[in-house]
Amino acid sequence: MNKIKLTIEDIFNVPTAEIFNPDNFKPVFSVLIDSRNIVKNSLFIALRGDRFDGHDFVRNAIKNGSTAVVIDKKKYKNFNDINIPVVTVKDTTKALGDISKIWRNKLHTKIIAITGSNGKTSIKEMIALLLNEKYSVNKTIGNNNNHIGVPLTILSTNEKHDILVLELGTNHFGEIKYTSDVAKPGYALITNIGDSHLEFFKDRKGVYKEKEALFRITAERNGFLFINHDDSLLKNAFKNYKNKINYGFKLQNGNVDVQGKLTGFTDKGRPIIEINYKNKKIKQSLPIYGEHNALNYLAAVSVGLKLGLTKKEIEAGTKKLRAVDKRLNVKNFKDFILIDDTYNANPESMKYALELLLKFKTYKRKIAVLGDMFELGKEQINLHKKLASYIYKNKITELYTIGKKMKYLSGSIDGSKIVKKHFRTRESLKSFLGNMEHSESAILVKGSRGMNMEEFIIVLEQNL
């Protein structure tokens, strides 16, 4: 199997590129943006960010073994003494995407791209884990899902990978179109359409408009679509498109290709799911928590079935499932449970997390420690207030909040029925949690990324 490489002809095909010292160009087998990770026969691209400028590390990259570099045209005067090939471009970030497109066209790897308001990372991890039972799989690392992370993930994929599971994120219009154009996926999945990033997308229709670009670009290449039939905005998407699988739980939404059924929960609150597809029936007690994770699992199994996994391979992969860090990560202690869901938050994921608290029936105290949800635009106050219905429905006994917007939730709660307290400072909440009695409690900690709610997890773990 020939190793994937970039030739000088490839570099000439990068828009706005001009090559200095072209006679010294040798094929490169990797493309990197961190000078510390440079390997032999690699191309270094100098990106400019808010906190760094890759041009400051060009000479380090060369010293560490880079055989060619890509820089901004305006910076060339600082590097005209360099003897190795220097590629100048108008925009190095754009060049990263253009180079990754060239790399992608050389891959024979099947690319599965995933976007959506909730569950992207969890489904990505599930799909990769299941497919790894049969294939050599590469995947997006962490949350590396933007206009830089997607090209880098593609460039980390090589001739040895059968499958690439790619996560696409967005908070502005046009980002999914850009990364989808770079990735050219053969398979596409949109997890759901929720109230995320409303500051930029205005409403759910705006969210759908942005996410739908993934389906459209995949369909233009006659790719395969996985449709969440339980989502009201997705179930009718590409209705007349033939190359697709519908999956879902809700029977009232009509027939689906992959039918899921939530048959119950274990004593520890883990979902039990039954899946029917053609002549296959799979029944599993999942090793992870949350009703929404059952739907995430159904989506992942739908992909696995389409890509030829056997029932035995799916069952083997399922046993290896683990919660993604800071995403409904349930930690069991002697007399209480701590749910670390601190990675991020929006109204839909708040609903899922609060529903999980209700599942821990052996614990009398259901405690929610909640921080602000960000990027909700004009509806931010109203959407925080609306969480009150989930607090009541899931029988939360104690509510502790922090943040300028969460004070509106606290004010919407009847304090005679639920113990509640809003904290104005992080230190006051830390002090309270550090002295709080934990016994017989299930404790959820959740908020948007910028709230740094993981700090409160540390306080609770220290106070055992």
C-alpha positions as CSV (number, residue, x, y, z in Angstrom):
1,M,0.0,0.0,0.0
2,N,1.5,3.3,-1.1
3,K,2.1,5.9,1.6
4,I,0.1,9.1,1.1
5,K,2.3,12.1,0.2
6,L,2.1,15.6,-1.1
7,T,4.2,16.4,-4.2
8,I,5.3,19.7,-5.6
9,E,2.5,19.4,-8.2
10,D,0.0,19.2,-5.3
11,I,1.5,22.4,-3.7
12,F,1.2,24.2,-7.1
13,N,-2.6,23.4,-6.9
14,V,-3.0,25.3,-3.6
15,P,-4.8,28.6,-4.4
16,T,-2.5,31.8,-4.1
17,A,0.6,29.6,-3.5
18,E,4.0,30.7,-4.7
19,I,7.0,28.4,-4.1
20,F,10.5,29.6,-3.4
21,N,13.4,27.1,-3.7
22,P,11.1,24.7,-5.6
23,D,14.1,22.6,-6.8
24,N,14.7,21.5,-3.2
25,F,11.2,20.2,-2.7
26,K,10.9,16.6,-1.7
27,P,7.6,14.8,-1.2
28,V,6.1,15.3,2.3
29,F,4.3,12.6,4.2
30,S,2.7,14.7,7.0
31,V,1.4,18.2,7.5
32,L,1.7,19.8,11.0
33,I,1.1,23.2,12.7
34,D,2.9,22.6,15.9
35,S,6.7,22.9,15.6
36,R,7.2,20.7,18.6
37,N,5.6,17.7,16.8
38,I,7.6,18.0,13.6
39,V,8.8,14.7,12.1
40,K,11.1,14.0,9.1
41,N,9.7,14.8,5.6
42,S,6.9,17.0,7.0
43,L,5.3,20.3,5.9
44,F,4.9,23.0,8.6
45,I,2.0,25.5,8.2
46,A,2.4,28.7,10.2
47,L,-1.0,29.7,11.5
48,R,-1.8,32.9,13.2
49,G,-4.2,32.7,16.2
50,D,-5.4,35.0,19.0
51,R,-2.6,33.9,21.4
52,F,0.2,32.8,19.1
53,D,1.7,33.3,15.6
54,G,3.1,30.2,14.0
55,H,5.6,32.4,12.1
56,D,7.5,32.8,15.4
57,F,8.2,29.0,15.2
58,V,9.1,28.5,11.6
59,R,12.8,28.2,12.3
60,N,12.1,25.8,15.2
61,A,10.1,23.7,12.8
62,I,13.0,23.6,10.3
63,K,15.5,22.8,13.0
64,N,13.2,19.9,14.1
65,G,13.2,18.4,10.6
66,S,10.5,20.1,8.5
67,T,11.5,19.9,4.8
68,A,9.1,22.7,3.7
69,V,7.0,25.5,5.2
70,V,3.9,27.4,4.4
71,I,3.8,31.1,5.4
72,D,2.0,34.3,4.9
73,K,3.1,36.2,1.7
74,K,3.6,39.4,3.9
75,K,6.1,37.5,6.1
76,Y,8.4,36.2,3.4
77,K,11.0,39.0,3.9
78,N,11.7,37.5,7.3
79,F,12.5,34.1,5.8
80,N,14.2,34.8,2.4
81,D,17.4,33.4,3.8
82,I,15.9,29.9,4.2
83,N,17.2,27.2,1.8
84,I,14.3,24.7,2.0
85,P,11.1,25.2,0.0
86,V,9.0,28.1,1.3
87,V,5.4,28.3,0.1
88,T,3.8,31.7,0.5
89,V,0.0,32.1,0.5
90,K,-2.5,34.9,1.1
91,D,-4.0,33.1,4.1
92,T,-2.3,30.2,5.9
93,T,-5.5,29.1,7.6
94,K,-7.3,28.9,4.2
95,A,-4.2,27.1,2.9
96,L,-4.6,24.5,5.6
97,G,-8.1,23.7,4.4
98,D,-7.0,23.7,0.7
99,I,-4.1,21.3,1.5
100,S,-6.3,19.0,3.5
101,K,-8.7,18.8,0.5
102,I,-5.8,17.6,-1.6
103,W,-4.9,15.0,1.1
104,R,-8.5,13.9,1.4
105,N,-8.7,13.3,-2.4
106,K,-5.8,10.8,-2.0
107,L,-7.6,8.9,0.8
108,H,-9.5,5.7,0.1
109,T,-10.9,5.9,3.7
110,K,-14.7,6.0,4.2
111,I,-15.5,9.3,6.0
112,I,-18.5,9.6,8.4
113,A,-19.3,13.2,9.4
114,I,-21.4,14.1,12.4
115,T,-22.9,17.4,13.5
116,G,-25.9,18.4,15.6
117,S,-26.9,20.4,18.6
118,N,-26.3,17.7,21.2
119,G,-24.5,14.4,21.4
120,K,-21.9,14.9,18.6
121,T,-18.9,13.8,20.6
122,S,-20.7,11.0,22.4
123,I,-22.0,9.5,19.1
124,K,-18.6,10.0,17.4
125,E,-17.0,8.0,20.2
126,M,-19.6,5.3,20.1
127,I,-19.4,4.9,16.3
128,A,-15.6,4.8,16.4
129,L,-15.6,2.2,19.2
130,L,-18.2,-0.1,17.5
131,L,-16.5,0.1,14.1
132,N,-13.1,-0.6,15.6
133,E,-14.3,-4.1,16.1
134,K,-14.0,-4.7,12.4
135,Y,-12.0,-1.8,10.9
136,S,-9.0,0.4,11.4
137,V,-10.6,3.7,12.6
138,N,-9.4,7.2,13.0
139,K,-11.5,9.9,14.7
140,T,-11.7,13.5,15.8
141,I,-9.7,13.9,19.0
142,G,-11.5,15.7,21.7
143,N,-13.5,18.6,20.4
144,N,-11.2,19.4,17.5
145,N,-14.2,20.1,15.2
146,N,-13.8,23.5,13.7
147,H,-12.3,25.1,10.6
148,I,-8.8,24.2,11.8
149,G,-9.5,20.9,13.7
150,V,-11.4,19.3,10.8
151,P,-8.5,19.8,8.3
152,L,-6.0,18.6,10.9
153,T,-8.0,15.4,11.6
154,I,-8.2,14.7,7.8
155,L,-4.4,15.2,7.6
156,S,-3.9,12.8,10.5
157,T,-5.7,10.1,8.5
158,N,-3.5,7.8,6.3
159,E,-3.6,4.8,4.0
160,K,-3.9,2.4,6.9
161,H,-7.3,3.8,8.0
162,D,-10.5,2.2,6.7
163,I,-12.8,4.6,8.5
164,L,-12.6,8.3,9.6
165,V,-15.3,9.4,12.1
166,L,-15.3,13.2,11.9
167,E,-17.1,15.6,14.2
168,L,-18.2,19.0,12.7
169,G,-19.0,21.9,15.1
170,T,-20.4,25.3,14.4
171,N,-21.6,28.5,16.1
172,H,-21.7,30.8,13.0
173,F,-23.4,30.4,9.6
174,G,-21.2,28.8,6.9
175,E,-18.9,26.8,9.1
176,I,-20.6,23.4,8.4
177,K,-20.6,24.1,4.7
178,Y,-16.9,24.9,4.9
179,T,-15.8,21.8,6.8
180,S,-18.2,19.6,4.8
181,D,-16.6,20.9,1.6
182,V,-13.2,20.0,3.0
183,A,-14.2,16.5,4.3
184,K,-16.4,15.4,1.3
185,P,-18.0,12.7,3.5
186,G,-19.6,9.6,2.1
187,Y,-21.8,9.2,5.2
188,A,-23.5,12.0,7.2
189,L,-25.4,12.1,10.5
190,I,-27.1,15.1,12.2
191,T,-27.8,14.2,15.8
192,N,-30.6,16.6,16.5
193,I,-31.7,20.2,16.1
194,G,-31.9,22.1,19.4
195,D,-31.6,25.5,21.0
196,S,-27.9,25.9,20.7
197,H,-25.9,29.0,19.6
198,L,-29.1,31.0,19.2
199,E,-27.1,34.2,19.6
200,F,-26.0,33.6,16.1
201,F,-28.7,31.3,14.6
202,K,-31.7,33.1,16.1
203,D,-34.0,30.0,16.3
204,R,-34.1,26.3,15.6
205,K,-34.9,26.9,11.9
206,G,-31.6,28.8,11.8
207,V,-29.8,25.9,13.5
208,Y,-31.3,23.5,10.9
209,K,-30.3,25.7,8.0
210,E,-26.7,25.6,9.2
211,K,-26.5,21.9,10.0
212,E,-28.4,20.8,6.9
213,A,-25.4,21.8,4.8
214,L,-23.8,18.5,5.8
215,F,-26.7,16.5,4.4
216,R,-26.8,18.6,1.2
217,I,-23.1,18.3,0.4
218,T,-23.1,14.6,1.2
219,A,-26.2,14.0,-1.0
220,E,-24.6,16.0,-3.9
221,R,-21.9,13.3,-3.9
222,N,-24.6,10.5,-3.7
223,G,-23.5,9.8,-0.1
224,F,-25.4,8.1,2.6
225,L,-27.6,9.9,5.2
226,F,-28.6,8.8,8.7
227,I,-31.9,10.5,9.7
228,N,-33.0,10.9,13.3
229,H,-36.7,10.3,12.7
230,D,-37.6,11.4,16.3
231,D,-36.5,15.0,15.6
232,S,-39.3,17.1,14.3
233,L,-37.1,19.2,12.0
234,L,-35.0,16.3,10.7
235,K,-37.5,13.6,10.1
236,N,-38.7,15.1,6.8
237,A,-35.3,16.1,5.7
238,F,-34.4,14.8,2.2
239,K,-37.7,12.9,2.2
240,N,-37.3,11.8,-1.5
241,Y,-33.6,11.0,-1.2
242,K,-33.2,7.2,-1.5
243,N,-29.7,6.7,-0.1
244,K,-30.6,6.9,3.6
245,I,-31.6,5.1,6.8
246,N,-34.2,6.5,9.2
247,Y,-33.7,5.5,12.9
248,G,-35.8,6.3,16.0
249,F,-37.8,5.2,19.0
250,K,-41.2,6.9,18.4
251,L,-43.6,4.6,16.7
252,Q,-46.1,7.3,16.0
253,N,-43.6,8.9,13.6
254,G,-44.2,6.1,11.2
255,N,-42.0,3.2,10.1
256,V,-38.3,3.6,10.5
257,D,-35.5,1.4,9.1
258,V,-33.8,0.9,12.5
259,Q,-36.4,0.8,15.2
260,G,-35.3,1.3,18.8
261,K,-37.3,0.5,22.0
262,L,-36.3,1.6,25.5
263,T,-37.5,-1.4,27.5
264,G,-36.4,-0.1,30.9
265,F,-33.6,0.8,33.2
266,T,-31.3,-1.2,35.4
267,D,-31.3,-0.7,39.2
268,K,-28.4,1.7,38.7
269,G,-30.3,3.8,36.2
270,R,-28.7,2.5,33.0
271,P,-30.9,2.2,29.9
272,I,-31.9,-1.1,28.4
273,I,-32.5,-0.9,24.7
274,E,-33.9,-3.2,22.0
275,I,-33.0,-2.6,18.3
276,N,-34.6,-4.1,15.3
277,Y,-33.2,-3.9,11.8
278,K,-34.3,-6.2,9.0
279,N,-33.7,-9.7,10.5
280,K,-31.4,-8.5,13.3
281,K,-32.5,-8.0,16.9
282,I,-30.1,-6.5,19.4
283,K,-30.9,-6.1,23.1
284,Q,-28.4,-4.4,25.3
285,S,-28.1,-3.1,28.8
286,L,-25.8,-0.1,28.2
287,P,-22.8,0.6,30.4
288,I,-23.5,4.3,30.2
289,Y,-26.2,6.6,31.6
290,G,-29.0,8.7,30.2
291,E,-32.1,8.1,28.1
292,H,-30.7,10.4,25.4
293,N,-27.6,8.2,25.3
294,A,-29.9,5.4,24.3
295,L,-30.8,7.4,21.2
296,N,-27.1,8.2,20.7
297,Y,-26.4,4.5,20.8
298,L,-29.3,3.8,18.4
299,A,-27.7,6.3,15.9
300,A,-24.2,4.7,16.3
301,V,-25.6,1.2,15.8
302,S,-27.5,2.4,12.7
303,V,-24.1,3.4,11.2
304,G,-22.5,0.1,12.3
305,L,-25.2,-1.9,10.7
306,K,-25.0,0.0,7.4
307,L,-21.2,-0.6,7.4
308,G,-21.5,-4.3,7.9
309,L,-21.0,-4.9,11.6
310,T,-22.4,-8.2,12.8
311,K,-24.5,-8.6,15.9
312,K,-21.5,-10.2,17.7
313,E,-19.3,-7.2,16.8
314,I,-21.8,-4.7,18.0
315,E,-22.3,-6.5,21.3
316,A,-18.5,-6.7,21.8
317,G,-18.1,-3.0,21.1
318,T,-21.0,-2.1,23.3
319,K,-19.3,-3.6,26.4
320,K,-16.4,-1.2,25.9
321,L,-18.6,1.9,25.9
322,R,-17.6,4.6,28.5
323,A,-18.9,8.1,29.2
324,V,-17.0,10.9,27.5
325,D,-15.1,13.0,30.0
326,K,-17.3,15.7,31.5
327,R,-20.4,14.5,29.6
328,L,-22.8,12.7,32.0
329,N,-19.8,11.1,33.6
330,V,-21.3,9.3,36.7
331,K,-18.9,8.9,39.6
332,N,-20.0,6.5,42.4
333,F,-19.0,7.1,46.0
334,K,-19.8,5.4,49.2
335,D,-23.1,7.1,49.9
336,F,-23.7,9.5,47.0
337,I,-23.4,9.8,43.2
338,L,-21.7,12.7,41.4
339,I,-22.7,13.5,37.8
340,D,-20.0,15.5,36.0
341,D,-21.7,17.1,33.0
342,T,-19.6,20.2,33.0
343,Y,-18.3,20.2,29.4
344,N,-21.1,22.4,28.1
345,A,-24.8,23.2,28.3
346,N,-27.9,24.2,26.4
347,P,-31.6,23.8,27.2
348,E,-31.8,20.4,25.6
349,S,-28.8,18.9,27.3
350,M,-30.0,20.4,30.6
351,K,-33.2,18.6,30.2
352,Y,-31.4,15.3,29.6
353,A,-29.1,15.7,32.6
354,L,-32.0,16.6,35.0
355,E,-33.9,13.6,33.8
356,L,-31.0,11.4,34.7
357,L,-31.2,12.5,38.3
358,L,-34.7,11.1,38.6
359,K,-33.4,7.6,37.6
360,F,-31.3,7.3,40.8
361,K,-34.3,6.1,42.9
362,T,-32.2,4.8,45.8
363,Y,-31.1,8.4,46.7
364,K,-33.5,10.6,48.5
365,R,-31.8,13.9,47.7
366,K,-31.6,15.0,44.1
367,I,-29.3,18.0,43.9
368,A,-28.6,20.2,40.9
369,V,-25.7,22.6,40.8
370,L,-26.2,24.7,37.7
371,G,-24.3,27.5,35.9
372,D,-25.4,29.8,33.1
373,M,-26.0,28.6,29.5
374,F,-24.3,30.7,26.9
375,E,-25.0,31.8,23.3
376,L,-28.8,31.8,23.6
377,G,-29.4,35.3,22.2
378,K,-32.6,37.2,22.9
379,E,-34.3,34.2,24.5
380,Q,-31.6,33.6,27.1
381,I,-33.6,34.8,30.1
382,N,-36.7,33.0,29.1
383,L,-34.9,29.7,28.3
384,H,-33.2,29.8,31.8
385,K,-36.6,30.3,33.4
386,K,-38.1,27.4,31.4
387,L,-35.7,25.0,33.1
388,A,-38.0,25.3,36.2
389,S,-40.5,22.8,34.6
390,Y,-37.7,20.2,34.4
391,I,-36.7,20.9,38.0
392,Y,-40.2,20.1,39.1
393,K,-40.8,17.2,36.7
394,N,-37.7,15.4,37.8
395,K,-38.3,16.0,41.5
396,I,-35.2,17.9,42.2
397,T,-35.0,18.5,46.0
398,E,-32.2,21.0,46.1
399,L,-31.1,23.6,43.5
400,Y,-27.9,25.7,43.8
401,T,-27.2,28.2,41.0
402,I,-24.5,30.6,39.9
403,G,-24.4,33.1,37.0
404,K,-26.2,36.2,35.9
405,K,-28.8,34.2,34.0
406,M,-29.3,31.3,36.4
407,K,-30.6,33.8,39.0
408,Y,-33.8,33.9,36.8
409,L,-34.2,30.2,37.1
410,S,-33.7,30.4,40.9
411,G,-36.3,33.1,41.0
412,S,-38.8,30.9,39.2
413,I,-38.7,28.1,41.7
414,D,-41.1,27.9,44.7
415,G,-38.7,27.8,47.6
416,S,-41.3,26.2,49.9
417,K,-41.1,23.0,47.8
418,I,-37.4,22.9,46.9
419,V,-34.4,24.0,48.8
420,K,-32.7,26.6,46.7
421,K,-29.9,29.2,46.9
422,H,-28.4,31.4,44.2
423,F,-24.7,32.3,44.7
424,R,-23.2,35.6,43.5
425,T,-19.6,34.5,43.7
426,R,-17.7,31.4,42.8
427,E,-15.9,31.4,46.2
428,S,-19.2,31.4,48.1
429,L,-20.5,28.4,46.1
430,K,-17.2,26.6,46.7
431,S,-17.4,27.2,50.4
432,F,-21.0,26.0,50.5
433,L,-20.3,22.8,48.6
434,G,-17.1,22.2,50.5
435,N,-19.2,22.0,53.7
436,M,-22.3,20.4,52.3
437,E,-23.5,17.0,53.6
438,H,-23.4,14.5,50.8
439,S,-25.2,11.5,52.3
440,E,-28.0,9.8,50.3
441,S,-27.7,12.2,47.4
442,A,-27.3,12.2,43.6
443,I,-25.6,15.5,42.6
444,L,-25.5,17.0,39.1
445,V,-23.1,19.7,38.2
446,K,-23.6,21.4,34.8
447,G,-23.1,24.6,32.9
448,S,-21.7,26.1,29.8
449,R,-18.0,25.8,29.1
450,G,-17.2,29.4,30.1
451,M,-18.6,28.8,33.6
452,N,-15.8,26.4,34.4
453,M,-18.2,24.2,36.4
454,E,-15.5,21.5,36.7
455,E,-14.0,23.5,39.6
456,F,-17.1,22.7,41.7
457,I,-16.7,19.0,40.9
458,I,-13.2,19.2,42.4
459,V,-14.6,20.8,45.5
460,L,-17.2,18.1,45.9
461,E,-14.7,15.3,45.4
462,Q,-12.3,16.7,48.0
463,N,-15.1,16.9,50.5
464,L,-15.7,13.2,50.9
